[in-house]
C-alpha cells in the first residue's frame, strides 16, 4: 500500500507528523477559513445560487479534497472559474440539472485518476487556459456591475448570457443608486488599499464588516442599498441531503453530459495548476491521479449537500502555504472552522451589502484575469497561438466555456497537424 498510485498525501505524512506542525496547520487553517468565508458567499451569489451554497461547498469539498487529495496544501472550494458555468446551468436546468451534471463530472474525475490520466493535463495549450481564464474574469466583472451600481432590472428581466447582462445594465441605468455606488466604491478602496498597510487580516473580511456597518448605521445609506438578507434566505444549521429530487433518466443524463464534461475538465485543469503552484511554494511534489480522484469525490459530496462544483483554489492554497500550512490537516481545519461558522454565525451574512459582494468579485476577476500573460502571449506567440488565445477568450465571453474550450482544442489540433505536414514536406 505504501506505493499505491492513488495514495492520499494525508496518509503518507501521518508517521512523521509532529506537534509543532499541528500548531502551524491549525493557525493556517483558521486564517484560510477567514479568507474563504466572504469569498465563498460572493462566489455562490455570482453563480446564481443561495449564499450558503458557497459555504457548503467549501466545507464538504474542502474536507474531502484535503483528506483524499494528492497535494500537501491544496485548499478546495468554490472558485470564480465555475461561476459563469454554474449560473448558466442553474438558469436553464435548475439546481437538479446542476446536481446531476456535477455528480457525472465527479465520476469522470475519479475515472481520470483511476486510469492514471492526471499527467495529460499538461498537453492542454497555455493559449487555451489563459484565453478562457481571462474570458471568465471579464464575465464575472460584467456580471457584477448591476449590484455595484445598485441597478434594478425591469419585471421579468433575468439575463443569463454576458451580452444580455450588458444590455440589461444599459437599459436600467436610470435606476442608478448613488448610495450603492458609494458603498461599493468604499469596499473596493479597502480591498485595494488595505493590503498595502496591513496583511494579517484578509481585506475581504474588513470590506464586509465596514460595508455592513456603514449600511446599518449611516442613515443616508439606509435606502438604495440591498443586503444579502433582503434578497436571499439565510439558512441555519447543517446542510440537508439534496440528492432525492434529481432525475437519473437517460434523457436527463444525456442533456447534462456536455456540462458534466466541462465541469470535469475545468476542475481537473484548475486543481492541477493549483497543485503545481503549491509544489513550488512548499518544495513538494503532488500526486495528480490521487488529486483527480479527490476532486471527483469532493464535487459529488458538495452537490449532495447543497453545494456547487468545486476545485483547487489557487489564492486560498497559496495563503495556506504562506501561513505555515504544510499538510492536509490545515485544509481539514479550514473546513471544520467554516462548519462552526455555518452553525453559529451564518445569520450575520444577511447584513452584507450587495455592492460589497460586487467589489470583492471585481478583485477576484482582476486577480484571475492573467492580463499580463495575455498581453505577453499576443506579443510572443505565433499567429496560430494568438488566434487560439483570442478566439477562446471571445467565445468564453460571448458564448460559453463549453464552446470556447471545444473550439480552442480543435483549432490547436488542426494547427499542430498543419505544422507537422509543413515540416514533413520541407524534409522531403
KETI-417082 format. One line per field, with one value per residue (C-alpha): residue number from 1; residue in three letters; y, x, z. Coordinates in nm, 2 decimals. Example, Ala and Ser with C-alpha at 12.3 -4.5 7.8 and 13.67 -1.06 7.14 Angstrom:
2
num <- c(1|2)
residuo <- c(Ala|Ser)
north <- c(-0.45|-0.11)
east <- c(1.23|1.37)
up <- c(0.78|0.71)
//
This chain:
428
num <- c(1|2|3|4|5|6|7|8|9|10|11|12|13|14|15|16|17|18|19|20|21|22|23|24|25|26|27|28|29|30|31|32|33|34|35|36|37|38|39|40|41|42|43|44|45|46|47|48|49|50|51|52|53|54|55|56|57|58|59|60|61|62|63|64|65|66|67|68|69|70|71|72|73|74|75|76|77|78|79|80|81|82|83|84|85|86|87|88|89|90|91|92|93|94|95|96|97|98|99|100|101|102|103|104|105|106|107|108|109|110|111|112|113|114|115|116|117|118|119|120|121|122|123|124|125|126|127|128|129|130|131|132|133|134|135|136|137|138|139|140|141|142|143|144|145|146|147|148|149|150|151|152|153|154|155|156|157|158|159|160|161|162|163|164|165|166|167|168|169|170|171|172|173|174|175|176|177|178|179|180|181|182|183|184|185|186|187|188|189|190|191|192|193|194|195|196|197|198|199|200|201|202|203|204|205|206|207|208|209|210|211|212|213|214|215|216|217|218|219|220|221|222|223|224|225|226|227|228|229|230|231|232|233|234|235|236|237|238|239|240|241|242|243|244|245|246|247|248|249|250|251|252|253|254|255|256|257|258|259|260|261|262|263|264|265|266|267|268|269|270|271|272|273|274|275|276|277|278|279|280|281|282|283|284|285|286|287|288|289|290|291|292|293|294|295|296|297|298|299|300|301|302|303|304|305|306|307|308|309|310|311|312|313|314|315|316|317|318|319|320|321|322|323|324|325|326|327|328|329|330|331|332|333|334|335|336|337|338|339|340|341|342|343|344|345|346|347|348|349|350|351|352|353|354|355|356|357|358|359|360|361|362|363|364|365|366|367|368|369|370|371|372|373|374|375|376|377|378|379|380|381|382|383|384|385|386|387|388|389|390|391|392|393|394|395|396|397|398|399|400|401|402|403|404|405|406|407|408|409|410|411|412|413|414|415|416|417|418|419|420|421|422|423|424|425|426|427|428)
residuo <- c(Unk|Unk|Unk|Unk|Unk|Unk|Unk|Unk|Unk|Unk|Unk|Unk|Unk|Unk|Unk|Unk|Unk|Unk|Unk|Unk|Unk|Unk|Unk|Unk|Unk|Unk|Unk|Unk|Unk|Unk|Unk|Unk|Unk|Unk|Unk|Unk|Unk|Unk|Unk|Unk|Unk|Unk|Unk|Unk|Unk|Unk|Unk|Unk|Unk|Unk|Unk|Unk|Unk|Unk|Unk|Unk|Unk|Unk|Unk|Unk|Unk|Unk|Unk|Unk|Unk|Unk|Unk|Unk|Unk|Unk|Unk|Unk|Unk|Unk|Unk|Unk|Unk|Unk|Unk|Unk|Unk|Unk|Unk|Unk|Unk|Unk|Unk|Unk|Unk|Unk|Unk|Unk|Unk|Unk|Unk|Unk|Unk|Unk|Unk|Unk|Unk|Unk|Unk|Unk|Unk|Unk|Unk|Unk|Unk|Unk|Unk|Unk|Unk|Unk|Unk|Unk|Unk|Unk|Unk|Unk|Unk|Unk|Unk|Unk|Unk|Unk|Unk|Unk|Unk|Unk|Unk|Unk|Unk|Unk|Unk|Unk|Unk|Unk|Unk|Unk|Unk|Unk|Unk|Unk|Unk|Unk|Unk|Unk|Unk|Unk|Unk|Unk|Unk|Unk|Unk|Unk|Unk|Unk|Unk|Unk|Unk|Unk|Unk|Unk|Unk|Unk|Unk|Unk|Unk|Unk|Unk|Unk|Unk|Unk|Unk|Unk|Unk|Unk|Unk|Unk|Unk|Unk|Unk|Unk|Unk|Unk|Unk|Unk|Unk|Unk|Unk|Unk|Unk|Unk|Unk|Unk|Unk|Unk|Unk|Unk|Unk|Unk|Unk|Unk|Unk|Unk|Unk|Unk|Unk|Unk|Unk|Unk|Unk|Unk|Unk|Unk|Unk|Unk|Unk|Unk|Unk|Unk|Unk|Unk|Unk|Unk|Unk|Unk|Unk|Unk|Unk|Unk|Unk|Unk|Unk|Unk|Unk|Unk|Unk|Unk|Unk|Unk|Unk|Unk|Unk|Unk|Unk|Unk|Unk|Unk|Unk|Unk|Unk|Unk|Unk|Unk|Unk|Unk|Unk|Unk|Unk|Unk|Unk|Unk|Unk|Unk|Unk|Unk|Unk|Unk|Unk|Unk|Unk|Unk|Unk|Unk|Unk|Unk|Unk|Unk|Unk|Unk|Unk|Unk|Unk|Unk|Unk|Unk|Unk|Unk|Unk|Unk|Unk|Unk|Unk|Unk|Unk|Unk|Unk|Unk|Unk|Unk|Unk|Unk|Unk|Unk|Unk|Unk|Unk|Unk|Unk|Unk|Unk|Unk|Unk|Unk|Unk|Unk|Unk|Unk|Unk|Unk|Unk|Unk|Unk|Unk|Unk|Unk|Unk|Unk|Unk|Unk|Unk|Unk|Unk|Unk|Unk|Unk|Unk|Unk|Unk|Unk|Unk|Unk|Unk|Unk|Unk|Unk|Unk|Unk|Unk|Unk|Unk|Unk|Unk|Unk|Unk|Unk|Unk|Unk|Unk|Unk|Unk|Unk|Unk|Unk|Unk|Unk|Unk|Unk|Unk|Unk|Unk|Unk|Unk|Unk|Unk|Unk|Unk|Unk|Unk|Unk|Unk|Unk|Unk|Unk|Unk|Unk|Unk|Unk|Unk|Unk|Unk|Unk|Unk|Unk|Unk|Unk|Unk|Unk|Unk|Unk|Unk|Unk|Unk|Unk|Unk|Unk|Unk|Unk|Unk|Unk|Unk|Unk|Unk|Unk|Unk|Unk|Unk|Unk|Unk|Unk|Unk|Unk|Unk|Unk|Unk|Unk)
north <- c(0.00|0.23|0.28|0.27|0.52|0.68|0.71|1.04|1.27|1.28|0.91|0.95|1.22|1.05|0.86|1.17|1.42|1.63|1.85|2.17|2.12|2.06|2.41|2.56|2.37|2.49|2.86|2.83|2.65|2.92|3.20|3.03|2.98|3.36|3.43|3.17|3.28|3.60|3.46|3.15|3.37|3.60|3.32|3.15|3.47|3.51|3.16|3.23|3.02|3.09|3.24|2.94|2.71|2.85|2.78|2.42|2.37|2.49|2.26|1.94|1.96|2.13|1.85|1.57|1.70|1.75|1.40|1.22|1.46|1.43|1.77|1.87|2.21|2.22|2.41|2.33|2.52|2.73|2.93|3.21|2.98|2.80|3.10|3.15|2.78|2.72|3.03|2.91|2.56|2.68|2.93|2.67|2.34|2.44|2.31|1.95|1.98|2.12|1.84|1.58|1.74|1.77|1.41|1.30|1.53|1.38|1.03|1.15|1.29|0.97|0.77|1.00|0.95|0.57|0.54|0.74|1.03|1.31|1.38|1.45|1.79|1.93|1.88|2.14|2.45|2.76|2.97|2.79|2.81|3.17|3.25|3.10|3.22|3.58|3.54|3.41|3.71|3.95|3.77|3.79|4.16|4.25|4.04|4.24|4.59|4.57|4.53|4.77|5.05|4.94|4.90|4.75|4.54|4.56|4.30|3.96|4.06|3.78|3.79|3.48|3.55|3.82|4.02|4.00|4.14|4.43|4.51|4.49|4.71|4.98|4.97|5.01|5.30|5.53|5.33|5.40|5.43|5.66|5.50|5.16|5.30|5.47|5.15|4.96|5.22|5.22|4.84|4.84|5.11|4.89|4.59|4.78|5.00|4.80|4.53|4.80|4.88|4.56|4.20|3.99|4.03|3.95|4.26|4.10|4.05|4.41|4.53|4.31|4.44|4.81|4.78|4.62|4.88|5.17|5.05|4.97|5.29|5.57|5.69|5.82|5.47|5.31|5.33|5.23|4.95|4.59|4.35|3.97|3.92|4.14|3.92|3.57|3.33|3.27|2.91|2.80|2.47|2.19|2.14|1.89|1.59|1.70|1.41|1.29|1.53|1.45|1.26|0.99|0.91|0.86|1.18|1.39|1.22|1.29|1.65|1.71|1.54|1.85|2.04|1.75|1.72|2.10|2.09|1.79|1.93|2.27|2.11|1.90|2.19|2.43|2.19|2.05|2.40|2.49|2.18|2.29|2.64|2.48|2.24|2.54|2.71|2.41|2.22|1.92|1.70|1.63|1.31|1.42|1.10|1.10|1.47|1.40|1.12|1.35|1.63|1.39|1.27|1.63|1.75|1.47|1.53|1.90|1.88|1.60|1.86|2.17|2.29|2.37|2.25|2.29|2.28|2.37|2.74|2.89|3.20|3.01|2.74|3.00|3.16|2.83|2.77|3.13|3.10|2.78|2.51|2.21|1.91|1.83|1.88|2.26|2.21|2.00|2.26|2.52|2.31|2.25|2.62|2.70|2.44|2.61|2.95|2.79|2.66|2.96|3.28|3.23|3.45|3.75|3.71|3.88|4.21|4.21|4.47|4.35|4.63|4.49|4.15|4.31|4.48|4.15|3.98|4.27|4.19|3.82|3.89|4.12|3.87|3.58|3.77|3.69|4.00|4.02|3.67|3.75|4.06|3.88|3.59|3.84|3.97|3.65|3.37|3.28|3.39|3.04|3.07|3.42|3.30|3.03|3.26|3.54|3.32|3.12|3.44|3.59|3.27|3.24|3.60|3.60|3.23|2.99|2.79|2.46|2.61|2.81|2.50|2.28|2.53|2.60|2.24|2.16|2.47|2.38|2.03|2.14|2.40|2.13|1.89|2.16|2.24|1.87|1.84|2.15|2.02|1.68|1.84|2.05|1.74|1.56)
east <- c(0.00|0.30|0.35|-0.02|-0.06|-0.38|-0.24|-0.36|-0.09|-0.27|-0.18|0.18|0.25|0.10|0.41|0.62|0.36|0.47|0.30|0.48|0.34|-0.01|0.01|0.11|-0.16|-0.42|-0.32|-0.31|-0.64|-0.82|-0.66|-0.77|-1.12|-1.14|-1.03|-1.27|-1.59|-1.67|-1.52|-1.75|-2.06|-1.96|-1.88|-2.21|-2.40|-2.20|-2.30|-2.67|-2.73|-2.80|-2.51|-2.49|-2.42|-2.07|-2.00|-2.15|-1.91|-1.60|-1.68|-1.77|-1.53|-1.26|-1.26|-1.28|-1.00|-0.77|-0.84|-0.81|-0.60|-0.26|-0.13|0.01|-0.15|-0.43|-0.75|-1.06|-1.39|-1.60|-1.39|-1.45|-1.38|-1.71|-1.93|-2.05|-2.09|-2.30|-2.51|-2.59|-2.68|-2.90|-3.08|-3.15|-3.18|-3.23|-3.04|-3.14|-2.96|-2.66|-2.65|-2.68|-2.41|-2.17|-2.23|-2.14|-1.84|-1.73|-1.74|-1.54|-1.27|-1.25|-1.21|-0.94|-0.75|-0.80|-0.69|-0.37|-0.46|-0.36|-0.05|-0.24|-0.34|0.00|-0.09|-0.36|-0.21|-0.15|-0.32|-0.65|-0.62|-0.51|-0.78|-1.07|-0.94|-0.93|-1.27|-1.42|-1.27|-1.45|-1.78|-1.76|-1.67|-1.95|-2.19|-2.13|-2.20|-2.56|-2.51|-2.21|-2.42|-2.74|-2.93|-3.28|-3.40|-3.75|-4.01|-3.93|-3.58|-3.34|-3.04|-2.81|-2.56|-2.30|-2.43|-2.78|-2.65|-2.47|-2.79|-3.00|-2.75|-2.76|-3.14|-3.15|-2.91|-3.19|-3.22|-2.86|-2.83|-2.56|-2.58|-2.50|-2.22|-2.07|-2.08|-1.92|-1.65|-1.57|-1.54|-1.33|-1.10|-1.05|-0.97|-0.71|-0.55|-0.57|-0.32|-0.06|-0.06|-0.17|-0.17|-0.26|-0.64|-0.79|-0.90|-1.23|-1.33|-1.25|-1.46|-1.75|-1.75|-1.71|-1.97|-2.22|-2.16|-2.19|-2.53|-2.65|-2.56|-2.53|-2.89|-2.82|-2.73|-3.04|-3.21|-3.08|-2.85|-2.97|-2.82|-2.79|-3.07|-3.31|-3.27|-3.19|-3.28|-3.00|-3.04|-2.92|-2.78|-2.62|-2.70|-2.96|-2.91|-3.04|-3.00|-3.36|-3.51|-3.26|-3.38|-3.15|-3.34|-3.13|-3.27|-3.16|-2.82|-2.76|-2.88|-2.64|-2.34|-2.18|-2.20|-2.06|-1.76|-1.70|-1.71|-1.48|-1.22|-1.22|-1.19|-0.90|-0.72|-0.77|-0.69|-0.37|-0.25|-0.31|-0.11|0.18|0.19|0.17|0.46|0.69|0.59|0.64|0.91|0.69|0.55|0.18|0.02|-0.20|-0.41|-0.49|-0.58|-0.83|-1.00|-1.03|-1.17|-1.42|-1.53|-1.53|-1.76|-2.00|-2.02|-2.06|-2.38|-2.52|-2.53|-2.64|-2.31|-2.19|-1.89|-1.55|-1.19|-0.85|-0.84|-0.50|-0.53|-0.65|-0.39|-0.12|-0.25|-0.24|0.13|0.23|0.08|0.26|0.03|0.24|0.00|-0.36|-0.45|-0.47|-0.73|-0.94|-0.91|-1.03|-1.34|-1.42|-1.39|-1.63|-1.86|-1.87|-1.93|-2.22|-2.38|-2.33|-2.26|-2.42|-2.73|-2.49|-2.43|-2.77|-2.61|-2.36|-2.43|-2.46|-2.23|-1.96|-2.00|-1.97|-1.65|-1.50|-1.58|-1.42|-1.10|-1.14|-1.19|-0.88|-0.66|-0.76|-0.76|-0.40|-0.40|-0.02|0.02|-0.25|-0.06|0.27|0.13|-0.01|0.34|0.54|0.32|0.29|-0.03|-0.18|-0.13|-0.27|-0.58|-0.65|-0.59|-0.82|-1.09|-1.11|-1.13|-1.40|-1.61|-1.59|-1.73|-1.98|-2.10|-1.99|-1.70|-1.81|-1.79|-1.47|-1.27|-1.40|-1.32|-0.98|-0.88|-1.00|-0.81|-0.49|-0.50|-0.56|-0.27|-0.05|-0.13|-0.07|0.27|0.37|0.27|0.46|0.78|0.74|0.71|1.02|1.21|1.12)
up <- c(0.00|0.05|-0.32|-0.42|-0.70|-0.56|-0.20|-0.05|0.09|0.43|0.49|0.38|0.64|0.95|1.06|1.06|1.18|1.48|1.74|1.62|1.27|1.41|1.57|1.23|1.05|1.30|1.26|0.88|0.86|1.07|0.86|0.53|0.67|0.74|0.38|0.24|0.41|0.23|-0.09|-0.07|-0.02|-0.30|-0.55|-0.47|-0.55|-0.87|-0.96|-0.92|-0.61|-0.25|-0.04|0.19|-0.10|-0.13|0.24|0.20|-0.09|0.10|0.39|0.20|-0.09|0.12|0.37|0.11|-0.11|0.19|0.32|-0.01|-0.23|-0.38|-0.26|0.09|0.09|-0.16|-0.05|-0.25|-0.27|-0.49|-0.75|-0.99|-1.28|-1.23|-1.17|-1.53|-1.59|-1.27|-1.34|-1.69|-1.58|-1.29|-1.52|-1.79|-1.60|-1.23|-0.93|-1.02|-1.35|-1.18|-0.92|-1.20|-1.41|-1.11|-1.00|-1.35|-1.35|-1.02|-1.17|-1.47|-1.25|-1.04|-1.36|-1.49|-1.17|-1.16|-1.53|-1.45|-1.68|-1.45|-1.65|-1.97|-1.84|-1.94|-2.30|-2.30|-2.46|-2.24|-2.50|-2.42|-2.04|-2.04|-2.30|-2.11|-1.77|-1.89|-2.05|-1.72|-1.54|-1.79|-1.75|-1.37|-1.38|-1.62|-1.42|-1.10|-1.25|-1.16|-0.79|-0.78|-0.93|-0.75|-1.07|-1.07|-1.37|-1.50|-1.42|-1.58|-1.69|-1.59|-1.82|-1.83|-2.11|-2.07|-2.36|-2.22|-1.89|-2.06|-2.25|-1.92|-1.74|-2.01|-2.01|-1.63|-1.59|-1.49|-1.17|-1.06|-0.68|-0.56|-0.21|-0.36|-0.56|-0.26|-0.05|-0.35|-0.40|-0.03|-0.03|-0.34|-0.19|0.12|-0.10|-0.30|-0.03|0.29|0.19|0.14|0.51|0.68|0.56|0.87|0.84|0.50|0.32|0.21|0.57|0.65|0.35|0.45|0.81|0.71|0.44|0.67|0.95|0.70|0.57|0.92|1.10|0.83|0.78|0.42|0.32|0.45|0.11|-0.23|-0.09|-0.09|0.16|0.12|0.37|0.17|-0.14|-0.02|0.25|0.50|0.64|0.98|1.08|0.88|0.51|0.41|0.18|-0.16|-0.40|-0.37|-0.63|-0.91|-1.22|-1.34|-1.66|-1.97|-2.13|-1.83|-1.83|-2.20|-2.16|-1.87|-2.03|-2.20|-1.88|-1.69|-1.92|-1.90|-1.51|-1.50|-1.75|-1.57|-1.23|-1.34|-1.50|-1.22|-0.94|-1.10|-1.19|-0.82|-0.72|-0.94|-0.78|-0.43|-0.51|-0.57|-0.25|-0.01|-0.20|-0.26|-0.54|-0.58|-0.70|-0.99|-1.00|-0.63|-0.67|-0.95|-0.75|-0.45|-0.67|-0.81|-0.46|-0.33|-0.61|-0.56|-0.18|-0.24|-0.45|-0.24|0.05|-0.12|-0.26|-0.61|-0.82|-0.66|-0.75|-0.61|-0.52|-0.61|-0.39|-0.08|-0.14|-0.16|0.16|0.33|0.23|0.32|0.67|0.77|0.64|0.52|0.55|0.45|0.82|0.75|0.48|0.71|0.99|0.74|0.66|1.02|1.11|0.83|0.97|1.31|1.14|0.94|1.25|1.48|1.28|0.93|1.00|1.02|0.65|0.59|0.68|0.40|0.13|-0.23|-0.36|-0.12|-0.27|-0.62|-0.51|-0.38|-0.71|-0.90|-0.72|-0.78|-1.15|-1.17|-0.98|-1.20|-1.53|-1.62|-1.84|-1.82|-1.96|-2.22|-2.34|-2.34|-2.55|-2.80|-2.84|-2.84|-2.98|-3.35|-3.53|-3.47|-3.10|-3.09|-3.29|-3.04|-2.74|-2.87|-3.01|-2.68|-2.49|-2.71|-2.72|-2.34|-2.30|-2.59|-2.59|-2.32|-2.19|-2.35|-2.69|-2.61|-2.49|-2.77|-3.05|-2.89|-2.87|-3.23|-3.36|-3.17|-3.30|-3.66|-3.64|-3.49|-3.78|-4.03|-3.88|-3.88|-4.25|-4.34|-4.16|-4.33|-4.68|-4.61|-4.50|-4.83)
//
